[in-house]
């Protein structure tokens, strides 16, 4: 009788669980709990509200969410995975918070605010079955979203789930892009006849975690060199670096990145010797096309990088006899200690350690005054430091190093990019645009440089062009640099699309004080005073002496109306004059 009187309804249930929760707690209990709480408040709750869901159960490492629509449930799952990937971007690998998600549409029983029954249990079983970072959905959910959510599916067939009487057809969602202005859910595909290739992070075999920057740096330089060949479609660093570890699932990488070929390798550094292994894999057949091991003096690292690049291109394109001249580039530096400082500086930049990166890049230029990329990266870092110290000497020094980089190598994309930043900070907008444009032309696969071009479009008040270009980038790369959300959010703010601006800026996961400042202004423009003051508090924590006057001095937009709109929002948020 009790079951007959039970209230029932049809609901879409999302079940999510943190992978390796016990290990995270063992590593850092307090830090893990703080991080989970922050992710719940800043990512899960806003996304749940955005997709009209209701969180009805939270455990230490899991959550259950109810939706009235399967479409909303699946789209929320997609956006949640995307946001978690972005949030992990600037965290050490052992601190990554990775989710498994299951979604089911079925009948549930209601008791107070809680839900029970197979509708819930199947979602939980799908979540347990899912691979880390993936989304598994039931056949019933699939039938309702098939023509309504633009995602890809892998049909895993009928599965027997624990304590579920009837077998359930299960589908895996292919990893999608999730944005408001592009077709959400499209996996990255090699939409080209060019051979598509991803270079996964080379494994650090040195036995010293502090040497990770070195193996990462070698990987990134190989990606950069491959990207010089316009007959290849080379996946960006940000996308490739999501797949780290010696036991990477090649099939999962192929599904996520849409590539045909994958490069794996390892680096072992001991004293003045280095061993590099590399192998080229056909991701479809998973057969090895080429493999090599290099045991060299560390001074020969640039020769090894060139040989790896040439062998890959020769294997894929059959051009062994014709590529010699194309890849006979000048060594970036004659001093491997300068190169080591450069790799450390670049690693610090990726972790928002501005002070240390400036010191390391400066040291690299002192060790080798002819190291063009060290000058370029130092110039860019000084442009960012200018936002903090407001010193004219800082921006003039940046311009000197950018000019030096161009003088050393006028065909280097980073040199042009750094000159673009120096010119932008000096409000030489036409010159900045010329150099940002040339950087993108020289390095068409580098999404970070493309974002810098979009940022210039925003600065010169070509807001619609900037937003459209960013949308194209997001459709092209499902693992863009987190900085893209900052530029996108700022552009949306200036377009008076304040709610969208907040959604984009929430995806920016870094330590840039500019981000909470824009969020505060956006909330204030919407009349949401509590949220505005909370974000303003985060901004003032980073910049305790900030005022409307000090912010105004940093605004370098070509059109004064852009700065005025920002100052108006900050004034409403409570920033003092």
C-alpha positions in Angstrom: 0.0 0.0 0.0 2.8 2.4 0.9 4.4 2.0 -2.6 1.0 2.6 -4.2 0.7 5.9 -2.4 4.3 6.9 -3.2 4.6 10.0 -5.3 6.3 9.3 -8.7 7.5 11.4 -11.6 9.7 11.1 -14.6 13.0 12.8 -14.1 16.5 13.0 -15.7 19.1 12.2 -13.1 22.8 13.2 -13.3 25.2 11.3 -11.0 28.7 12.5 -10.7 31.6 11.2 -8.7 35.2 12.3 -8.1 37.8 9.8 -9.4 40.5 8.8 -6.9 38.8 10.7 -4.0 40.5 8.6 -1.3 44.0 9.2 -2.7 43.3 13.0 -2.9 42.2 13.0 0.7 45.2 11.0 1.8 47.5 13.4 -0.1 45.9 16.6 1.3 42.7 16.2 3.3 42.1 19.9 4.1 43.2 21.1 0.6 41.0 18.5 -1.1 37.9 19.5 0.9 38.6 23.2 0.2 39.0 22.6 -3.5 35.9 20.4 -3.7 33.8 23.1 -1.9 35.2 25.8 -4.3 34.4 23.7 -7.4 30.9 23.0 -6.0 30.2 26.7 -5.4 31.8 28.2 -8.4 31.1 25.5 -11.1 28.5 22.9 -10.1 25.9 25.1 -8.5 25.9 27.8 -11.2 25.8 25.2 -14.0 22.9 23.4 -12.3 21.0 26.6 -11.9 21.7 27.6 -15.5 20.3 24.3 -16.8 17.3 24.4 -14.4 18.4 21.4 -12.2 18.1 20.7 -8.5 20.9 19.1 -6.4 19.1 16.6 -4.1 22.0 14.7 -2.6 25.6 15.5 -1.9 28.2 13.0 -0.5 31.9 13.6 0.2 32.9 12.7 -3.3 29.6 12.6 -5.3 26.4 14.4 -6.2 23.0 13.6 -7.5 21.1 16.2 -9.6 17.5 16.2 -10.9 16.3 17.8 -14.1 12.9 17.9 -15.7 14.5 17.5 -19.1 17.1 15.0 -20.4 18.4 17.6 -22.8 19.2 19.9 -19.8 20.8 17.1 -17.9 23.1 16.1 -20.7 24.1 19.6 -21.6 24.8 20.3 -17.9 27.0 17.2 -17.8 28.9 18.3 -20.9 29.5 21.8 -19.5 30.5 20.4 -16.1 33.2 18.2 -17.6 34.4 21.1 -19.7 34.6 23.4 -16.7 36.4 20.8 -14.6 39.0 20.4 -17.3 39.6 24.2 -17.4 39.8 24.3 -13.6 42.5 21.6 -13.6 44.5 23.5 -16.2 46.8 25.4 -13.7 46.9 22.7 -11.1 49.6 20.0 -10.6 48.6 16.7 -12.1 48.3 15.0 -8.7 45.8 17.6 -7.6 43.5 17.3 -10.6 39.8 16.8 -9.7 38.4 14.5 -12.4 34.7 13.4 -12.6 32.8 10.4 -13.9 29.2 11.2 -14.9 26.2 9.1 -15.6 22.8 10.4 -16.9 19.5 8.5 -17.0 15.9 9.3 -17.8 13.5 7.3 -15.8 10.8 6.9 -13.2 11.7 8.0 -9.6 9.9 8.0 -6.3 9.7 11.2 -4.3 10.1 11.4 -0.5 10.4 14.9 0.8 13.3 16.5 -1.1 14.9 13.1 -1.9 14.5 10.8 -4.9 14.7 6.9 -5.0 14.2 4.1 -7.4 15.7 2.6 -10.5 15.7 6.0 -12.2 18.3 7.1 -9.7 20.1 3.8 -9.4 20.7 3.4 -13.1 22.3 6.9 -13.2 24.6 5.9 -10.3 25.5 2.6 -12.0 26.3 4.4 -15.3 28.6 6.8 -13.4 30.4 3.9 -11.8 30.8 2.3 -15.2 32.1 5.5 -16.8 35.8 6.2 -17.5 37.5 9.1 -15.8 36.5 12.3 -17.4 33.7 10.7 -19.5 29.9 10.8 -19.6 27.8 7.7 -19.9 24.1 7.9 -20.6 21.3 5.3 -20.8 19.3 4.4 -23.9 16.3 6.2 -22.7 18.2 9.5 -22.2 19.8 9.0 -25.6 16.5 8.6 -27.3 15.3 11.9 -25.9 18.4 14.0 -26.7 19.5 12.4 -30.0 18.1 15.1 -32.2 18.3 17.9 -29.7 21.8 18.0 -28.4 24.7 18.2 -30.8 27.0 15.6 -29.3 28.6 12.4 -30.6 27.9 9.0 -29.3 29.7 5.7 -28.9 27.2 2.8 -28.7 28.5 0.5 -26.0 25.7 -2.0 -26.4 23.4 -3.5 -23.8 25.1 -3.7 -20.4 24.1 -5.6 -17.2 24.2 -3.2 -14.3 24.6 -4.2 -10.7 21.2 -4.7 -8.8 19.3 -3.6 -12.0 17.0 -6.4 -13.1 16.9 -5.5 -16.8 19.9 -4.8 -19.0 20.4 -1.2 -20.1 21.7 0.1 -23.4 24.7 2.4 -22.7 26.2 5.3 -24.8 29.4 7.1 -24.2 29.4 10.8 -25.2 32.4 11.9 -27.2 34.2 14.7 -25.5 32.7 18.0 -26.7 33.2 21.7 -26.8 30.9 23.6 -24.4 30.2 27.3 -25.1 27.2 29.4 -25.4 27.9 30.8 -28.8 29.1 27.8 -30.7 27.5 24.5 -31.4 28.0 22.8 -28.1 29.0 19.2 -28.1 31.1 18.9 -31.3 34.2 16.8 -30.7 37.4 18.1 -32.1 37.8 16.7 -35.6 40.5 17.0 -38.2 38.3 18.9 -40.6 41.0 18.7 -43.2 42.7 16.4 -45.6 46.0 17.0 -43.8 47.4 14.3 -41.5 46.3 15.2 -38.0 48.7 14.6 -35.1 48.8 15.1 -31.4 52.1 15.1 -29.4 51.4 13.8 -25.9 53.5 15.1 -22.9 56.7 13.2 -22.9 57.0 11.2 -19.6 59.6 12.5 -17.1 61.8 9.4 -16.4 64.4 11.3 -14.3 63.0 10.2 -11.0 62.7 13.9 -9.9 59.3 15.5 -10.2 61.1 18.9 -10.3 62.3 17.9 -13.8 58.8 17.8 -15.2 59.2 21.3 -16.7 62.1 19.9 -18.8 60.2 17.0 -20.4 57.2 19.3 -20.9 59.4 21.9 -22.5 60.9 19.4 -25.0 57.4 18.2 -25.9 56.2 21.8 -26.5 59.2 22.6 -28.7 58.5 19.5 -30.8 54.8 20.6 -31.2 56.0 24.0 -32.2 58.4 22.6 -34.8 55.8 20.3 -36.3 53.3 23.1 -36.5 55.7 25.0 -38.8 54.8 22.4 -41.5 51.6 23.6 -43.0 50.9 20.2 -44.6 50.1 18.8 -41.1 47.2 19.6 -38.7 48.9 19.8 -35.3 46.8 19.7 -32.2 47.5 22.5 -29.7 49.7 22.2 -26.6 46.7 22.8 -24.3 44.7 19.9 -25.8 47.7 17.5 -25.9 48.7 18.2 -22.3 45.3 17.0 -21.0 46.5 13.4 -21.7 49.5 12.8 -19.4 51.0 9.5 -18.2 52.8 6.4 -19.4 49.5 4.4 -19.8 47.5 6.8 -21.9 44.5 5.2 -23.7 45.2 5.8 -27.3 41.6 5.2 -28.4 40.4 7.7 -25.8 42.8 10.3 -27.2 41.7 9.6 -30.7 38.0 10.1 -29.7 38.7 13.2 -27.8 41.0 15.0 -30.2 39.8 13.5 -33.5 43.4 12.7 -34.6 44.8 10.0 -36.8 48.4 10.0 -35.4 49.8 10.3 -31.9 53.4 10.8 -30.7 54.5 9.5 -27.3 57.8 9.6 -25.6 60.0 9.9 -22.5 62.9 12.0 -21.3 65.5 10.9 -18.8 68.1 13.5 -17.7 71.1 12.6 -15.7 74.0 15.0 -15.3 75.2 16.1 -18.7 73.5 13.2 -20.5 70.0 12.9 -21.8 68.0 10.0 -23.2 64.9 10.7 -25.3 62.6 8.0 -26.7 59.8 8.8 -29.2 57.3 6.7 -31.1 54.7 7.5 -33.7 51.4 5.6 -33.5 48.5 5.2 -35.9 45.7 5.9 -33.5 43.2 3.9 -35.6 45.1 0.6 -35.8 47.2 1.4 -32.7 50.3 0.1 -34.7 53.7 1.7 -34.3 54.9 3.5 -37.4 58.2 4.6 -36.1 60.2 4.6 -32.9 63.7 5.7 -31.9 65.9 6.2 -28.8 68.5 9.0 -28.5 71.3 8.8 -26.0 73.2 12.1 -26.3 75.0 14.9 -24.5 72.6 17.4 -23.2 74.1 20.0 -25.5 72.7 18.1 -28.4 69.0 18.4 -27.3 68.2 20.7 -30.2 69.6 18.2 -32.7 67.4 15.5 -31.1 64.3 17.7 -31.4 65.1 18.3 -35.0 65.6 14.6 -35.7 62.4 13.6 -34.0 60.5 16.3 -36.0 62.0 15.3 -39.3 61.4 11.6 -38.8 57.7 12.2 -38.0 57.2 14.3 -41.1 59.1 11.9 -43.3 57.0 9.0 -42.0 53.7 10.7 -42.5 54.4 12.5 -45.7 57.2 10.5 -47.4 59.3 13.6 -47.6 62.6 12.4 -46.1 64.7 13.8 -49.0 62.9 17.1 -49.3 62.5 18.4 -45.8 66.2 18.8 -44.8 66.3 22.5 -45.7 62.9 23.2 -44.2 64.0 22.0 -40.8 67.6 23.1 -40.8 66.7 25.9 -38.4 69.2 27.8 -36.3 69.6 26.4 -32.8 67.5 28.6 -30.4 70.5 29.1 -28.2 74.1 28.0 -28.0 73.9 27.7 -24.2 71.9 24.8 -22.8 71.8 26.4 -19.3 70.1 29.4 -21.0 67.6 27.0 -22.6 67.0 25.3 -19.2 66.2 28.8 -17.7 63.9 29.4 -20.6 62.0 26.2 -20.0 61.7 26.9 -16.3 60.5 30.5 -17.1 57.9 29.2 -19.5 56.7 26.7 -16.9 56.3 29.5 -14.4 54.3 31.5 -16.9 51.9 28.6 -17.3 51.4 28.6 -13.5 51.0 32.4 -13.2 54.3 33.0 -11.4 55.1 36.3 -13.0 57.9 37.3 -10.7 59.8 34.1 -11.2 59.2 33.9 -14.9 60.7 37.4 -15.4 63.8 36.5 -13.5 64.3 33.2 -15.4 63.8 34.8 -18.9 66.1 37.6 -17.9 68.7 35.2 -16.8 68.4 33.3 -20.1 69.0 36.5 -22.1 72.0 37.3 -20.0 73.5 33.9 -20.6 72.8 34.2 -24.3 72.1 37.7 -25.6 71.2 36.2 -29.0 68.4 33.9 -27.7 65.5 35.4 -29.6 62.6 33.5 -27.9 64.0 34.3 -24.4 63.9 38.0 -25.4 60.3 37.6 -26.7 58.9 35.8 -23.7 60.7 38.3 -21.3 59.1 41.2 -23.3 55.6 39.6 -22.9 56.0 39.0 -19.2 57.1 42.6 -18.7 54.0 43.8 -20.5 51.9 41.8 -18.0 54.0 43.2 -15.1 53.3 46.7 -16.3 49.7 46.2 -15.2 51.0 45.8 -11.7 53.7 48.4 -11.3 52.5 51.0 -13.8 56.1 51.9 -14.4 57.0 53.5 -17.8 60.4 51.9 -17.5 58.8 48.5 -17.5 57.0 48.9 -20.8 60.1 50.6 -22.4 62.2 47.6 -21.3 59.6 45.3 -22.8 59.8 47.1 -26.1 63.6 46.9 -26.1 63.5 43.1 -25.7 60.7 42.7 -28.3 62.7 44.7 -30.8 65.8 42.6 -30.0 63.8 39.4 -30.6 62.6 40.6 -34.0 66.1 41.7 -34.9 67.4 38.2 -34.1 64.6 36.4 -36.0 62.0 38.3 -37.9 60.2 35.1 -38.8 59.6 34.0 -35.2 55.9 34.2 -34.2 56.8 34.8 -30.5 58.9 37.8 -31.4 56.0 39.4 -33.3 53.5 38.5 -30.5 55.7 40.2 -27.9 56.1 43.3 -30.1 52.3 43.3 -30.4 51.9 43.3 -26.6 54.5 46.1 -26.2 52.8 48.2 -28.8 49.4 47.6 -27.3 50.6 48.7 -23.8 52.0 51.9 -25.5 48.6 52.4 -27.2 50.1 52.0 -30.6 47.1 50.1 -31.8 47.8 49.8 -35.6 51.3 48.6 -34.9 50.1 46.1 -32.4 47.5 44.8 -34.8 50.2 44.3 -37.5 52.4 42.2 -35.2 49.6 40.1 -33.7 48.3 39.4 -37.2 51.8 38.3 -38.3 52.2 36.1 -35.3 49.0 34.2 -36.1 50.2 33.9 -39.8 53.5 32.4 -38.7 52.0 30.0 -36.2 48.4 29.2 -37.4 48.0 26.3 -35.0 48.8 28.2 -31.8 45.5 29.0 -30.2 47.1 31.2 -27.6 48.4 33.6 -30.2 45.0 33.6 -31.9 43.4 34.6 -28.5 45.9 37.5 -28.3 44.7 38.6 -31.8 41.1 38.5 -30.5 42.1 40.5 -27.5 43.5 43.2 -29.8 40.2 43.2 -31.7 38.4 43.8 -28.4 40.8 46.7 -27.5 40.1 48.5 -30.7 36.3 48.1 -30.2 35.8 45.5 -32.9 33.7 43.6 -30.4 31.5 41.5 -32.8 34.6 40.5 -34.7 36.4 39.5 -31.5 33.5 37.4 -30.3 33.0 35.6 -33.6 36.7 34.8 -33.8 36.7 33.4 -30.3 33.7 31.3 -31.1 35.6 29.8 -34.1 38.6 29.1 -31.8 36.4 27.3 -29.3 34.9 25.2 -32.1 38.4 24.3 -33.3 39.9 23.4 -29.9 38.1 21.8 -27.0 41.0 22.4 -24.7 41.7 26.1 -25.3 44.0 28.1 -23.0 42.0 29.3 -20.0 42.8 32.9 -20.9 40.3 32.6 -23.8 37.4 32.8 -21.3 38.8 36.0 -19.9 38.9 37.7 -23.3 35.5 36.3 -24.2 34.0 37.5 -20.9 35.4 41.0 -21.2 34.2 41.2 -24.8 30.7 40.1 -23.7 30.8 42.7 -20.9 31.5 45.5 -23.4 28.7 44.3 -25.6 26.4 44.7 -22.5 25.8 40.9 -22.4 26.5 40.9 -18.7 25.0 37.5 -17.8 27.0 35.8 -20.6 30.1 37.7 -19.4 29.8 36.2 -15.9 29.3 32.7 -17.3 32.5 33.0 -19.4 34.6 34.7 -16.7 33.7 31.9 -14.3 35.4 29.5 -16.6 38.7 31.4 -16.3 40.8 29.5 -13.8 43.9 31.5 -13.0 45.3 34.1 -10.6 44.7 37.2 -12.7 43.2 40.0 -10.5 41.5 41.4 -13.7 39.0 38.5 -13.7 37.1 39.2 -10.4 37.2 42.9 -11.2 35.2 42.3 -14.4 32.9 39.9 -12.7 32.2 42.5 -10.0 31.3 45.1 -12.7 29.1 42.6 -14.5 27.1 41.6 -11.4 26.8 45.3 -10.5 25.3 46.1 -13.9 22.7 43.4 -13.3 21.9 44.9 -9.9 23.2 41.8 -8.0 24.8 43.7 -5.2 25.8 40.8 -3.0 27.6 39.0 -5.7 29.2 42.2 -7.0 30.6 43.0 -3.5 31.9 39.4 -3.1 33.8 39.6 -6.4 35.0 43.1 -5.6 36.4 41.7 -2.3 38.4 39.1 -4.2 39.8 41.8 -6.5 40.7 44.1 -3.5 42.4 41.1 -1.8 44.8 41.0 -4.7 45.0 44.8 -5.2 44.2 46.3 -1.8 45.1 49.9 -2.9 42.9 49.8 -6.0 40.5 52.7 -6.8 38.6 53.9 -9.8 41.4 56.3 -10.5 44.1 53.6 -10.4 42.0 51.3 -12.6 41.4 54.1 -15.1 45.1 54.7 -15.5 45.5 51.1 -16.6 42.8 51.2 -19.2 44.4 51.3 -22.6 41.3 50.8 -24.9 41.2 52.7 -28.2 37.6 53.8 -27.5 37.1 55.6 -24.2 33.5 54.3 -24.1 34.8 50.8 -23.3 36.7 52.0 -20.2 33.8 54.2 -19.1 31.5 51.2 -19.1 33.9 49.2 -17.0 34.4 52.1 -14.5 30.6 52.5 -14.3 30.2 48.9 -13.3 33.0 49.1 -10.7 31.5 52.3 -9.3 28.2 50.5 -8.8 30.0 47.6 -7.2 31.5 49.9 -4.6 35.0 50.6 -5.7 36.1 53.9 -4.2 37.1 56.9 -6.3 
